[in-house]
């Protein structure tokens, strides 16, 4: 059995990681002032945030063309793959996964298994990496999917955004009405709701410093409750200095824990806006027996 691993550009894997684990990243289209760009192909993260500051209209995102996905799967079949596990951003923030589930049965010569990560960013990238490792070890698709389901259940994350305007205008915040009023000086905390997998705001805090402190408190509680080792991920949206400072602080608090850093690229930055920060965590998969 030969299994291919596909994900999308919101996994924010480095080129080195994509090559090392033989993971194919499909670029998500980002539309700025009527022009379409492919994330990570003809639009870098730095270029996106620069354009975001000067754009005339609110940026938006789209789905990769289904025809291109069909061509990709057919190409993998010709390369000798008999199965592809296609891991993509949460179906609650994009219709891409749903579109793939509709075309999957029509692809001949290869079994296409779309997988809803129920998350995005590097957290989804970790899932793709682990799937690739397991495929190389000869694990079956069912074994890989069962493992991903279990890892997915350990993921949690807290976002701190400067304001909610991007999420509100993009329709990606499920309880926007409760948080819109008087939002200018509020630093709302957001997360993916465990039941709905939608982005929800759940606390209003008066300053970024206090918001980050509150995230640290919630993370400490989650760590104490977890019955498995955790690893953490600090994610920044066009604010690497703040991301690095926060990651260093988390490392000082938990010197024995793996603390990594990543970023919000164009697709996710479209919805979270400039200067967003997040702390995410999940079971330390490096200690898993896969």
Residue, then its C-alpha position, 0 to 999 in steps of 0.5 A: x500500500x502506498x499512501x500520499x498525504x495532502x494538506x492545504x497551505x493553512x498548515x504553514x509547513x516549511x518547505x523543508x518539512x514538506x520535502x522531508x515528509x513528502x507532504x503536498x500543500x495545496x494553496x488557498x486563494x486569497x483575494x485582495x482588491x479584486x486580485x486573486x493570489x495563491x497563498x505561499x505561491x505568489x503571496x508571501x505572509x509579509x506581502x499579505x500584511x503589507x497589502x492588508x494595511x493598504x487594501x481598499x476592500x476587505x480581503x477574502x478567501x476562496x477554495x482551490x479549484x476542484x478541477x485542480x484537486x481532481x488533477x492532483x489526485x489523478x497525478x498521485x494515482x499515476x505515481x503509484x499511490x493507491x490512497x490519499x489522505x487529504x487533511x484540510x482546514x476546519x469545515x466550519x470556516x471553509x467549505x473546502x472539506x465538504x467539496x472534497x467529500x463530494x468529489x472523492x467517490x468519483x476519483x478513479x484509480x486511487x482512494x481519496x479520503x478527505x479529513x476534517x482537521x477541525x482546526x487549521x494553522x501549524x496544528x493541522x500541519x502537525x497532523x499531516x506530519x504524523x500521518x506521513x510518518x505513519x504512512x512510511x511505517x506501513x500503517x493502514x489508512x484506518x490506523x492513521x485516521x484513528x490516530x489523527x482522531x485521537x490527536x485532534x481531541x487533545x488540541x486546544x487553543x486561545x487567540x488574542x486579537x486586536x479587534x473583531x472586525x475581520x472575523x465579524x465582516x468575514x462571518x467567521x465568529x459565531x457569537x459576534x453580536x455579544x462582543x461587537x459593542x464597545x470593542x475598540x479597547x477590548x482584547x477578546x479571547x477566542x477559541x474553537x468551540x469543542x462542540x461546534x468547532x466554530x470560532x467563538x469569543x468567550x471573554x472580554x479583557x481590557x488590555x493585551x497584557x492582561x489578555x496574554x496573562x489570562x491565556x497563561x492562566x487557562x493554559x496552566x489549568x489545562x496542563x494540570x488537568x491533562x493526563x499526558x505530556x503537552x507541547x505548546x505552539x505560539x502563533x503570531x500574525x505579523x508580530x514575530x517580536x511579540x511571538x518570540x517574547x511570549x514563547x520565551x516566557x512560556x519556555x521559562x514557565x515550562x522549561x521541560x516542555x517543547x515550545x515551538x513558534x509559527x505564524x498566521x499566514x494570509x488565509x487565516x490572517x484575513x480573518x484574524x487581522x493584524x497583530x493576532x497572537x495565539x497559544x495552542x497546545x496538544x499531546x506531545x506527539x513526539x512521545x507517541x508510539x505510532 
